[in-house]
């Protein structure tokens, strides 16, 4: 995203920039052949050198005098490709194969997909932004030649690093290392990184996961395209409005020339483009400062991209030197998305506002007794890439499992909008009568933010009380039967507990009442296990008496510990 600074700028002004002259000469030669006349060729060259594509106009004051345009006040990593698109139609000639180095309208398949995916994603995240994928393509063209003509692997990661120049103050801004060399391989100074040229500190603020692999990598064209789109849409910009469109591009690189160049490619791609195989189309020129890889401290590369070394930027205002915060100049700067405050007192760029992740807010596991309400319910937070909560985002909570659990009113799925802190809490969960486990899935519909899973366990109800259903005295004559059965009811918090185990135990295992007789006719007095019915009632029937008169105790114990004692009397 950067213009040439220092020696490069001087050469260009004096007509001594061989790299640019070579590109313009080749381009103009190609189109002269198509136009076929010296006069027309002169018109083409004039249009090219004017850095203005047909039908593309700068809005307002062309970026001058705006509070959001820093101007060329300081050197910075703001190099970019100044070659303009052809003046001819972007549609390939009849019968010709589109693509290849001679067809500027072809965009490598993976890169084109990344731009379209990012625009589609942002259309749902920030519907008022109006970002078109062709704008990302225009920026990607001037920043890295469409990721070096689609030199990416199957996941969209560049086959070799695309690095801007070392931001050591020699012709560009002086930005000390902010990432420990993680992205740019330099532990002394920062360098712009990747197909959209993000300075490391800017990537730390705006980085995104555009391919759903769980990583945010500036070298990945899907991640970089989504991050660039988020930056362009920041602060409520409406890119369908000319003023906001200009402001967004200038926030990436505060240069009228950059603005004209991006707008030219933007308009060109809008007229028609097509996919070409990765490795073809939009190849990166070999001029210094245009996304070349390699090079160590003091060696050239491609300066330009969000956050490259220029002044910290306000929304729509390129940053100052030493501020990595610009999309086209990753890491800060005049030509990039804003970054940290620079030494010259610039204002940092706005924090991202689009939802970037959904995370659990509190515990992820819950339990309740069958038939009761859970003490807590799932809570999530929807946040930006910087961890700030996003208000007004709809979150779906869905119950998945075979239990009878539900939200209030019997619903299995509910939608709740996040509050001011970005938090959404599901309604109260009610456990059904059936014990077991289930999962509550929380997700943001229409956005690839992942899913938060909450586990919930419904345990069988345990009676807290067990008592007889009548006060009838239970008696039997010697060697006779207890005609009235022993009937008790299990309850929890006053409600019947169905299907709970109740154990009946006789006081004396040698004499007195017994449950039944074995095959040899001997009384059986070992404990008996029973189960309550749907009303929480259980009956002990078939009790008989031996020939030993007296009072005996029958103890009934419910699962959970509730007990009751019943007196059985054998009369003489």
C-alpha positions as CSV (number, residue, x, y, z in Angstrom):
1,X,0.0,0.0,0.0
2,X,2.9,2.3,0.2
3,X,4.2,4.8,-2.2
4,X,8.0,4.9,-2.7
5,X,9.6,7.3,-0.3
6,X,13.0,8.9,0.0
7,X,15.3,7.9,-2.8
8,X,12.5,6.0,-4.6
9,X,10.2,9.0,-4.5
10,X,12.9,11.3,-5.8
11,X,13.7,9.0,-8.7
12,X,10.1,8.8,-9.6
13,X,9.6,12.5,-9.5
14,X,12.7,13.0,-11.6
15,X,11.6,10.3,-14.1
16,X,14.3,7.9,-12.8
17,X,12.2,5.1,-11.5
18,X,13.1,2.4,-13.9
19,X,10.8,-0.1,-12.4
20,X,7.7,2.0,-12.9
21,X,8.8,3.2,-16.3
22,X,9.3,-0.4,-17.4
23,X,5.8,-1.3,-16.2
24,X,4.2,1.6,-17.9
25,X,6.2,1.0,-21.1
26,X,5.1,-2.6,-21.3
27,X,1.5,-1.8,-20.5
28,X,1.3,1.1,-23.0
29,X,3.0,-1.0,-25.7
30,X,0.5,-3.7,-25.3
31,X,-2.4,-1.4,-25.7
32,X,-0.8,0.6,-28.5
33,X,-0.8,-2.6,-30.5
34,X,-4.5,-2.9,-29.8
35,X,-5.3,0.8,-30.5
36,X,-2.9,1.0,-33.5
37,X,-2.2,4.7,-33.7
38,X,0.5,7.1,-32.3
39,X,-2.1,9.7,-31.4
40,X,-4.2,7.3,-29.5
41,X,-1.2,5.8,-27.8
42,X,-0.3,9.2,-26.6
43,X,-3.8,9.5,-25.1
44,X,-3.3,6.2,-23.4
45,X,0.0,7.2,-21.9
46,X,-1.4,10.5,-20.7
47,X,-4.2,8.7,-19.0
48,X,-1.8,6.3,-17.3
49,X,0.5,8.9,-16.0
50,X,-2.5,10.8,-14.7
51,X,-3.2,7.9,-12.4
52,X,-6.9,8.1,-13.3
53,X,-9.0,5.4,-14.8
54,X,-12.0,6.3,-17.1
55,X,-15.1,7.3,-15.1
56,X,-13.3,7.3,-11.7
57,X,-13.4,10.5,-9.9
58,X,-12.1,11.5,-6.5
59,X,-14.8,12.8,-4.1
60,X,-14.7,16.1,-2.5
61,X,-11.2,17.6,-2.0
62,X,-9.3,14.5,-3.1
63,X,-8.3,13.8,0.4
64,X,-6.6,17.2,1.0
65,X,-7.6,19.2,4.0
66,X,-9.6,16.5,5.5
67,X,-9.3,15.7,9.2
68,X,-9.0,12.1,8.3
69,X,-6.2,12.4,5.8
70,X,-2.7,12.8,7.1
71,X,-1.0,13.7,3.9
72,X,2.6,13.2,3.1
73,X,3.9,14.6,6.3
74,X,6.3,11.8,7.1
75,X,8.1,8.9,5.4
76,X,6.6,5.5,6.0
77,X,6.2,2.0,4.6
78,X,3.8,3.1,2.0
79,X,5.0,1.6,-1.3
80,X,2.5,0.2,-3.7
81,X,2.1,-0.7,-7.3
82,X,1.2,2.4,-9.3
83,X,0.4,0.6,-12.6
84,X,-3.1,1.4,-13.7
85,X,-5.6,-1.0,-15.4
86,X,-5.9,-1.1,-19.2
87,X,-8.3,1.3,-20.9
88,X,-9.7,-1.5,-23.0
89,X,-12.6,-3.6,-21.9
90,X,-11.8,-6.1,-19.1
91,X,-13.7,-8.8,-21.0
92,X,-11.4,-11.2,-22.9
93,X,-11.7,-11.1,-26.7
94,X,-14.0,-13.5,-28.4
95,X,-12.4,-16.9,-28.8
96,X,-9.5,-16.0,-26.5
97,X,-8.6,-17.9,-23.4
98,X,-9.0,-15.6,-20.4
99,X,-6.2,-15.3,-17.9
100,X,-2.5,-15.3,-18.1
101,X,-0.1,-12.4,-17.9
102,X,-1.7,-10.6,-20.8
103,X,-5.2,-10.4,-19.3
104,X,-5.3,-8.1,-16.3
105,X,-8.9,-8.8,-15.6
106,X,-8.1,-12.4,-14.5
107,X,-7.9,-13.0,-10.7
108,X,-6.4,-16.2,-9.3
109,X,-9.1,-18.5,-8.1
110,X,-8.2,-18.8,-4.4
111,X,-7.7,-15.0,-4.2
112,X,-10.9,-14.2,-5.9
113,X,-12.8,-16.7,-3.6
114,X,-11.2,-15.0,-0.6
115,X,-12.4,-11.6,-1.7
116,X,-15.9,-12.8,-2.4
117,X,-16.1,-14.8,0.9
118,X,-15.0,-11.7,2.9
119,X,-17.6,-9.5,1.2
120,X,-20.3,-12.0,1.8
121,X,-19.4,-12.5,5.4
122,X,-19.3,-8.7,6.1
123,X,-22.6,-8.3,4.3
124,X,-24.2,-10.2,7.2
125,X,-22.0,-8.8,9.9
126,X,-22.1,-5.2,8.9
127,X,-25.0,-4.9,6.5
128,X,-24.7,-1.1,6.3
129,X,-21.2,-1.1,5.1
130,X,-21.8,-2.0,1.4
131,X,-18.4,-3.5,0.9
132,X,-17.9,-4.9,-2.6
133,X,-15.4,-7.6,-3.2
134,X,-14.0,-5.6,-6.2
135,X,-12.7,-3.1,-3.7
136,X,-10.7,-5.8,-1.9
137,X,-9.5,-6.9,-5.3
138,X,-8.3,-3.4,-6.1
139,X,-6.4,-3.1,-2.9
140,X,-5.0,-6.6,-3.3
141,X,-3.8,-5.7,-6.7
142,X,-1.8,-2.7,-5.7
143,X,-0.6,-4.3,-2.4
144,X,0.7,-7.6,-3.6
145,X,-0.3,-8.3,-7.2
146,X,-3.1,-10.5,-6.0
147,X,-0.8,-12.5,-3.6
148,X,1.8,-12.8,-6.3
149,X,-0.6,-14.0,-8.9
150,X,-2.2,-16.6,-6.5
151,X,1.0,-18.2,-5.3
152,X,-0.9,-19.8,-2.4
153,X,-1.4,-23.3,-1.1
154,X,-4.7,-25.2,-1.0
155,X,-5.6,-23.4,2.3
156,X,-4.9,-20.0,0.9
157,X,-1.5,-19.4,2.6
158,X,1.2,-17.8,0.6
159,X,3.9,-20.2,-0.6
160,X,6.6,-17.8,0.5
161,X,6.3,-14.7,2.7
162,X,5.3,-11.4,1.2
163,X,7.1,-8.8,3.3
164,X,7.4,-5.1,3.1
165,X,10.6,-3.2,3.7
166,X,12.2,-3.0,7.1
167,X,10.6,-0.1,8.9
168,X,13.9,1.2,10.3
169,X,13.5,4.9,9.4
170,X,15.6,4.6,6.2
171,X,13.1,5.9,3.7
172,X,10.2,4.6,5.6
173,X,8.8,5.0,9.1
174,X,10.7,3.8,12.1
175,X,8.6,1.1,13.8
176,X,10.3,-1.0,16.4
177,X,9.4,-4.7,16.5
178,X,5.9,-5.4,18.0
179,X,5.5,-9.1,17.4
180,X,8.8,-10.6,18.4
181,X,9.3,-11.5,14.8
182,X,6.4,-13.9,14.8
183,X,4.9,-12.7,11.5
184,X,7.7,-10.8,9.8
185,X,10.7,-12.7,11.0
186,X,12.4,-9.5,12.3
187,X,12.9,-9.0,16.0
188,X,14.3,-5.5,15.7
189,X,11.9,-3.7,13.4
190,X,8.4,-4.3,11.9
191,X,7.6,-5.2,8.3
192,X,4.3,-5.3,6.5
193,X,3.2,-8.9,6.0
194,X,1.0,-10.9,3.7
195,X,-1.1,-10.4,0.6
196,X,-2.9,-7.4,2.1
197,X,0.2,-6.1,3.7
198,X,-0.6,-5.8,7.4
199,X,1.9,-4.5,9.9
200,X,2.1,-7.0,12.9
201,X,0.7,-4.6,15.5
202,X,-2.2,-3.8,13.2
203,X,-2.8,-7.5,12.6
204,X,-3.0,-7.9,16.3
205,X,-6.0,-5.5,16.3
206,X,-7.7,-6.4,13.1
207,X,-6.7,-10.0,12.5
208,X,-9.5,-12.4,11.4
209,X,-10.1,-16.0,10.7
210,X,-11.5,-16.0,7.2
211,X,-11.2,-19.8,6.4
212,X,-12.5,-21.2,9.6
213,X,-9.3,-23.1,10.6
214,X,-9.2,-21.5,14.0
215,X,-6.1,-19.4,13.2
216,X,-5.7,-15.7,12.2
217,X,-2.8,-15.6,9.8
218,X,-1.9,-12.5,7.8
219,X,-0.1,-14.7,5.3
220,X,-3.5,-16.4,4.5
221,X,-5.4,-14.7,1.8
222,X,-8.8,-15.6,3.3
223,X,-7.8,-14.2,6.7
224,X,-6.2,-11.1,5.3
225,X,-9.1,-10.3,3.0
226,X,-11.6,-10.5,5.8
227,X,-9.4,-8.4,8.1
228,X,-9.0,-5.8,5.4
229,X,-12.8,-5.7,4.9
230,X,-13.4,-5.3,8.6
231,X,-11.0,-2.3,8.7
232,X,-12.6,-0.7,5.7
233,X,-16.1,-1.0,7.2
234,X,-15.0,0.3,10.6
235,X,-16.8,3.3,12.3
236,X,-20.0,2.7,10.5
237,X,-18.7,3.6,7.0
238,X,-21.1,3.2,4.1
239,X,-18.9,2.3,1.2
240,X,-21.7,2.9,-1.3
241,X,-21.3,6.6,-0.5
242,X,-18.4,8.2,-2.4
243,X,-17.1,10.2,0.6
244,X,-17.0,7.1,2.9
245,X,-15.4,5.0,0.1
246,X,-12.6,7.6,-0.4
247,X,-12.2,7.9,3.4
248,X,-11.9,4.1,3.8
249,X,-9.2,3.8,1.0
250,X,-7.3,6.8,2.3
251,X,-7.3,5.2,5.8
252,X,-5.5,2.3,4.2
253,X,-3.0,4.5,2.6
254,X,-3.2,8.3,2.8
255,X,-2.2,9.2,-0.7
256,X,-4.2,10.8,-3.5
257,X,-2.2,8.7,-6.0
258,X,-3.0,5.5,-4.0
259,X,-6.7,6.5,-3.9
260,X,-6.8,7.0,-7.7
261,X,-5.0,3.8,-8.3
262,X,-7.2,1.7,-6.1
263,X,-10.4,3.3,-7.5
264,X,-9.1,2.7,-11.0
265,X,-8.7,-1.1,-10.4
266,X,-12.0,-1.1,-8.4
267,X,-13.9,0.3,-11.4
268,X,-12.0,-1.9,-13.8
269,X,-12.9,-5.1,-11.9
270,X,-16.5,-4.0,-11.6
271,X,-16.7,-3.9,-15.4
272,X,-16.0,-7.6,-15.5
273,X,-13.5,-10.1,-14.3
274,X,-13.0,-13.9,-14.2
275,X,-11.1,-16.6,-12.3
276,X,-7.8,-17.9,-13.6
277,X,-5.8,-20.7,-12.1
278,X,-3.7,-20.0,-9.0
279,X,-0.2,-18.9,-10.1
280,X,-1.5,-16.8,-13.0
281,X,-2.8,-13.3,-13.4
282,X,-1.9,-10.1,-11.5
283,X,1.7,-11.1,-11.1
284,X,3.7,-8.9,-8.7
285,X,6.3,-6.7,-10.4
286,X,9.8,-7.0,-9.1
287,X,10.3,-3.4,-8.3
288,X,11.7,-2.6,-4.9
289,X,9.1,-2.2,-2.2
290,X,6.3,-4.2,-3.7
291,X,5.8,-7.2,-1.5
292,X,9.1,-8.9,-2.2
293,X,9.9,-11.6,0.3
294,X,13.1,-12.1,2.1
295,X,15.6,-9.4,2.8
296,X,16.8,-8.6,6.3
297,X,17.1,-5.5,8.2
298,X,17.8,-2.7,5.8
299,X,16.7,-4.7,2.8
300,X,13.9,-3.8,0.5
301,X,10.4,-5.3,0.3
302,X,7.0,-4.1,-0.3
303,X,5.9,-1.4,2.0
304,X,2.2,-0.8,2.0
305,X,-0.8,-2.3,3.7
306,X,-2.7,-1.9,6.8
307,X,-0.6,-0.4,9.5
308,X,2.6,0.2,7.6
309,X,4.9,2.8,9.0
310,X,3.2,6.1,8.9
311,X,1.3,8.1,11.3
312,X,-1.4,6.5,13.5
313,X,-4.7,6.9,11.8
314,X,-8.1,8.1,12.8
315,X,-11.0,6.4,11.1
316,X,-10.3,7.2,7.5
317,X,-7.0,8.8,8.3
318,X,-3.7,7.2,7.6
319,X,-1.5,6.9,10.5
320,X,1.8,8.6,11.3
321,X,5.2,7.0,11.3
322,X,5.9,4.5,14.0
323,X,2.2,3.6,14.1
324,X,1.3,0.1,12.8
325,X,-2.3,0.2,12.2
326,X,-3.2,0.3,8.6
327,X,-4.8,-2.5,6.6
328,X,-2.8,-1.9,3.5
329,X,0.3,-1.2,5.6
330,X,0.1,-3.6,8.4
331,X,1.4,-2.1,11.4
332,X,0.6,1.5,11.1
333,X,1.1,4.4,9.1
334,X,0.1,6.9,6.5
335,X,-1.0,4.3,4.2
336,X,-2.4,1.8,6.5
337,X,-5.1,1.1,9.0
338,X,-4.4,2.9,12.2
339,X,-2.4,1.5,15.1
340,X,-1.0,2.5,18.4
341,X,-0.3,6.2,19.1
342,X,2.8,7.4,17.2
343,X,5.5,9.7,18.6
344,X,3.9,12.6,16.8
345,X,0.7,12.4,18.9
346,X,-1.6,10.9,16.2
347,X,-4.8,9.3,17.1
348,X,-5.0,5.5,16.9
349,X,-7.5,3.9,14.5
350,X,-10.8,2.7,15.9
351,X,-11.2,-0.7,17.4
352,X,-13.0,-3.3,15.3
353,X,-16.8,-3.4,15.8
354,X,-17.8,-6.5,14.0
355,X,-18.5,-9.8,15.9
356,X,-15.4,-11.9,15.7
357,X,-16.0,-14.7,18.3
358,X,-18.6,-16.2,20.6
359,X,-17.3,-17.4,23.9
360,X,-18.8,-18.9,27.1
361,X,-19.5,-16.3,29.9
362,X,-19.3,-18.4,33.0
363,X,-19.7,-22.1,33.7
364,X,-20.2,-24.5,30.8
365,X,-21.8,-27.3,32.8
366,X,-25.1,-27.4,34.7
367,X,-27.1,-30.0,36.7
368,X,-30.6,-30.2,38.1
369,X,-33.0,-32.7,39.5
370,X,-35.6,-34.2,37.3
371,X,-38.7,-32.1,37.2
372,X,-37.0,-29.0,38.6
373,X,-35.6,-25.8,37.2
374,X,-31.8,-25.4,36.7
375,X,-30.3,-22.9,39.1
376,X,-28.4,-21.2,36.2
377,X,-28.7,-21.0,32.5
378,X,-26.1,-20.8,29.7
379,X,-24.5,-17.4,29.0
380,X,-22.3,-16.3,26.1
381,X,-20.5,-13.2,25.0
382,X,-20.2,-12.1,21.4
383,X,-17.0,-10.0,21.0
384,X,-14.8,-8.2,18.5
385,X,-11.3,-9.4,17.6
386,X,-10.1,-7.2,20.5
387,X,-12.5,-8.9,23.1
388,X,-15.0,-6.0,23.3
389,X,-18.6,-7.0,23.6
390,X,-20.9,-6.4,20.7
391,X,-24.5,-5.3,21.4
392,X,-27.6,-6.4,19.5
393,X,-26.3,-9.7,18.1
394,X,-28.8,-12.5,17.9
395,X,-27.7,-15.7,19.6
396,X,-29.5,-19.1,19.1
397,X,-29.6,-21.5,22.1
398,X,-30.7,-25.0,21.1
399,X,-31.2,-28.1,23.3
400,X,-29.8,-31.3,21.9
401,X,-30.5,-34.5,23.7
402,X,-33.1,-37.2,24.6
403,X,-34.2,-35.8,27.9
404,X,-37.4,-33.9,28.4
405,X,-35.6,-30.7,29.3
406,X,-36.7,-27.4,27.8
407,X,-36.6,-23.7,28.1
408,X,-39.6,-22.0,29.7
409,X,-42.8,-22.8,27.9
410,X,-41.5,-26.1,26.6
411,X,-39.3,-24.6,23.8
412,X,-36.3,-26.5,22.6
413,X,-34.7,-23.5,20.8
414,X,-34.7,-19.8,21.6
415,X,-33.1,-16.6,20.2
416,X,-31.7,-14.0,22.5
417,X,-30.0,-10.7,21.6
418,X,-26.8,-9.6,23.3
419,X,-27.0,-6.7,25.7
420,X,-24.7,-3.7,26.1
421,X,-21.8,-5.9,27.2
422,X,-22.2,-8.3,24.4
423,X,-23.7,-10.9,26.7
424,X,-26.7,-13.1,25.9
425,X,-28.3,-15.4,28.5
426,X,-30.6,-18.2,27.7
427,X,-34.0,-18.4,29.5
428,X,-34.4,-20.6,32.5
429,X,-33.8,-24.3,31.8
430,X,-36.4,-26.8,33.1
431,X,-35.5,-30.4,33.6
432,X,-38.1,-32.9,32.6
433,X,-39.1,-36.0,34.6
434,X,-36.6,-38.1,32.6
435,X,-33.0,-38.3,33.9
436,X,-30.0,-38.1,31.6
437,X,-27.7,-35.6,29.9
438,X,-28.1,-33.1,27.1
439,X,-26.2,-30.3,25.4
440,X,-27.1,-26.7,24.8
441,X,-25.5,-25.3,21.6
442,X,-25.1,-21.5,21.4
443,X,-24.3,-19.9,18.0
444,X,-24.8,-16.7,16.0
445,X,-27.0,-17.5,13.0
446,X,-25.6,-16.5,9.7
447,X,-22.0,-16.0,11.0
448,X,-19.1,-18.3,11.1
449,X,-18.2,-17.6,14.7
450,X,-18.3,-21.2,15.9
451,X,-20.5,-22.8,18.5
452,X,-20.3,-22.8,22.3
453,X,-21.5,-26.1,23.8
454,X,-22.8,-26.4,27.3
455,X,-23.3,-29.7,29.0
456,X,-26.3,-30.4,31.3
457,X,-27.2,-33.3,33.5
458,X,-30.6,-34.2,34.8
459,X,-30.4,-36.5,37.8
460,X,-33.2,-38.7,39.1
461,X,-35.3,-37.0,41.8
462,X,-34.6,-38.1,45.4
463,X,-37.3,-38.1,47.9
464,X,-36.8,-35.8,50.9
465,X,-39.8,-37.3,52.7
466,X,-41.4,-40.7,53.0
467,X,-44.6,-41.2,55.0
468,X,-47.6,-43.5,55.4
469,X,-50.8,-42.7,53.5
470,X,-53.0,-43.8,56.4
471,X,-53.0,-44.2,60.2
472,X,-54.6,-47.7,60.3
473,X,-53.1,-49.9,62.9
474,X,-51.4,-52.9,61.3
475,X,-52.0,-56.2,63.1
476,X,-52.1,-59.9,62.4
477,X,-52.9,-63.0,64.6
478,X,-50.2,-65.6,65.2
479,X,-49.5,-67.5,62.0
480,X,-51.9,-65.2,60.2
481,X,-51.6,-62.5,57.6
482,X,-51.5,-58.7,57.7
483,X,-54.6,-57.9,55.8
484,X,-53.9,-54.2,55.3
485,X,-50.8,-53.5,53.2
486,X,-48.2,-51.1,54.3
487,X,-48.5,-48.0,52.0
488,X,-46.1,-45.0,51.9
489,X,-45.6,-42.0,49.6
490,X,-42.3,-40.5,48.6
491,X,-42.2,-36.8,48.0
492,X,-39.7,-34.0,47.2
493,X,-40.5,-30.5,48.1
494,X,-44.1,-31.6,48.5
495,X,-44.3,-33.2,45.0
496,X,-44.6,-36.9,44.4
497,X,-41.4,-38.7,43.3
498,X,-42.1,-41.4,40.8
499,X,-39.9,-44.3,39.9
500,X,-37.7,-44.0,43.0
501,X,-36.4,-47.0,44.9
502,X,-37.7,-47.8,48.3
503,X,-36.2,-50.6,50.5
504,X,-38.3,-52.4,53.1
505,X,-36.4,-53.9,56.0
506,X,-37.7,-55.9,59.0
507,X,-36.4,-55.3,62.5
508,X,-35.8,-59.0,63.3
509,X,-34.5,-61.5,60.9
510,X,-35.2,-64.5,63.2
511,X,-38.8,-64.0,64.3
512,X,-41.9,-61.9,63.9
513,X,-43.4,-60.7,60.6
514,X,-41.9,-62.0,57.3
515,X,-42.4,-61.2,53.6
516,X,-42.8,-64.6,52.2
517,X,-41.6,-68.2,52.4
518,X,-38.9,-70.0,50.4
519,X,-39.4,-73.3,48.6
520,X,-38.7,-75.2,51.7
521,X,-41.3,-73.3,53.6
522,X,-39.0,-71.1,55.7
523,X,-39.9,-67.5,56.4
524,X,-37.9,-64.9,54.3
525,X,-37.1,-61.7,56.1
526,X,-34.3,-60.3,53.9
527,X,-34.9,-56.6,52.7
528,X,-37.2,-56.1,49.7
529,X,-36.7,-53.4,47.1
530,X,-39.7,-51.8,45.6
531,X,-40.4,-48.8,43.2
532,X,-42.8,-45.9,43.6
533,X,-45.6,-45.5,41.0
534,X,-46.3,-42.3,39.1
535,X,-48.0,-40.9,42.2
536,X,-44.9,-41.6,44.3
537,X,-46.7,-44.4,46.2
538,X,-45.4,-47.9,47.0
539,X,-47.1,-50.8,48.8
540,X,-45.6,-53.6,50.9
541,X,-48.1,-56.4,50.5
542,X,-48.3,-60.1,51.5
543,X,-46.8,-59.6,55.0
544,X,-47.4,-62.6,57.3
545,X,-46.9,-63.4,61.0
546,X,-45.3,-66.3,62.8
547,X,-46.2,-67.6,66.2
548,X,-44.2,-65.0,68.2
549,X,-46.6,-62.2,69.5
550,X,-45.3,-58.7,70.0
551,X,-44.6,-55.4,68.3
552,X,-42.1,-55.3,65.4
553,X,-40.7,-52.5,63.3
554,X,-40.7,-52.3,59.5
555,X,-38.3,-49.6,58.2
556,X,-38.8,-48.1,54.7
557,X,-35.9,-46.1,53.1
558,X,-36.2,-44.2,49.8
559,X,-33.3,-43.6,47.5
560,X,-31.7,-40.4,48.8
561,X,-32.1,-41.3,52.5
562,X,-35.7,-40.4,53.4
563,X,-37.1,-43.0,55.8
564,X,-40.2,-43.9,57.8
565,X,-40.8,-46.6,60.4
566,X,-44.0,-48.6,60.7
567,X,-45.1,-50.8,63.7
568,X,-46.4,-54.3,62.9
569,X,-48.2,-56.1,65.8
570,X,-48.6,-59.9,66.1
571,X,-51.5,-60.6,68.5
572,X,-51.8,-63.6,70.8
